[in-house]
Amino acid sequence: MTVQTLDPLTDNRWSEFVARQPDASIFHTKQWLRALQQTYGYKPVAFTTSTGNQLSNGVVFCQVRSWLTGNRLVSLPFSDHCQPLATGQELRVILDALHQSRRRRRWKYVELRPLSDEPVLNTPTEYSNSETFGFHRIDLTPDLDVIYRRFHESCIRRKIKRADREALQYEAGRSEKLLQNFGHLLLLTRRRHKLPPQPAAWFRNLAHYLGEALNIHLISKDSRPVASILTLQYKKSVVYKYGCSDARYHNLGGTPLLFWNAIQQSKEAGFEDFDLGRSALEDPGLSAFKEHLGAAGSELRYYRTPAQPIAQQGAQSGNSWARRALARLPDPLLIGAGRVLYRHLG
């Protein structure tokens, strides 16, 4: 077997292949890849051992070129997971070829972000575990009342009832007004976390290329935005990708109500799975919130060649002094920092 390369943005075989694959997600789609390319300048590329008019396997990556953080091949940047759509000998041939060509291509490393690492573990290669996250998902196949009863009584159900008493308003869609409100809340949230917000162009490109597969869910109090999440949908799954809120209104229960409405909407539309994404192991509060929503937890493991030195693990979160400095920037400079920095971080 020899490894072939293809451009998933222009080769129609890629979209046809992804549509047939049960393990494919929104992150494999041409639309997600196009948004990554347009926003950050990353070049998508897929590797396969297939020949002919139909693909039988493939692993998609983006080439990240950065003078700040180094050139690398990632599957995929800003994607919680991206399952290799290949197994066994086919996967091994692809991964070995990328490992062997790393130095010639001047890639600092090659990284996989599988949802299930079984194919990687069952394929002896030079790739080793580089990072581990928590991962949570909600099963939407039971009746809505069963899903609701799985919510934590005081942390979720009681707050939903409080939100109802406060007459909070819910809306969902992808209008310009919703995008603006989401951006406002995102800036508040990222500042609270001492981080710059993701570029506004990223969310506009996602809305443009993903179309009806993207939804912004918003909770308001007296017409003032309180909390918002952005979800993506593909096949039978809904993916929670981003969330933000105004901390002054946390006591009103807006965020639990937001998720409950999004879950009801997803269930009624026929989706079977609500993917809550990854959580950093050093953020137990986020994992606890997802568990309080009745989500089942597991581990999400990333793999890299060459192996990441232990001393570097977790370095992506940044030094505390840098985050303190970012937190002091006025809004225009903090937004500008996000536009500059994120293309180096994928």
Secondary structure, 3 states (H helix, E strand, C coil): CCCEEECCCCCHHHHHHHHHCCCCCHHHCHHHHHHHHHHHCCEEEEEECCCCCCCCCEEEEEEECCCCCCCEEEECCCCCCECCECCHHHHHHHHHHHHHHHHHHCCCCEEEECCCCHHHHCCCCCCEEEEEEEEEEEECCCCHHHHHHCCCHHHHHHHHHHHHHCCCEEEEECCHHHHHHHHHHHHHHHHHCCCCCCCHHHHHHHHHHHHHHEEEEEEEECCEEEEEEEEEEECCEEEEEEEEECHHHHHHCHHHHHHHHHHHHHHHCCCCEEEEEEEECCCHHHHHHHHHCCCEEEEEEEEEECCCCHHHCCHHHCCHHHHHHHHCCCHHHHHHHHHHHHHHCC
